[in-house]
């Protein structure tokens, strides 16, 4: 598949746009409602975020190299 990509002036602009995309687009509602990072990765793929059929599997593999996250912390982007 050939497609266009968005271009941003800063990391902040890119992350804000990503949070808005995931938080406000109904096709990614499963990502927002996911109870685990692995489930969120699978919901991203299910919503059509990436064309790679192994996207979620690869994303989970990268997350696993980082080790467990502190459950007391919130790492979710605010899409408001």
Residue pairs with C-beta under 8 A, 6 or more apart in sequence:
1 51
3 51
6 14
6 17
8 14
8 17
15 77
16 77
18 77
19 77
19 78
19 79
20 79
21 28
22 28
22 31
22 32
22 44
22 77
22 79
23 32
23 77
23 78
23 79
23 80
24 79
25 47
27 47
27 48
28 43
28 44
28 47
28 49
30 39
30 43
30 46
30 47
31 40
31 43
31 44
31 47
33 43
34 40
34 42
34 43
37 60
37 63
37 69
38 60
38 63
41 55
41 56
41 59
41 60
41 63
42 56
42 60
44 50
44 55
44 56
44 59
45 53
45 55
45 56
49 55
52 58
69 75
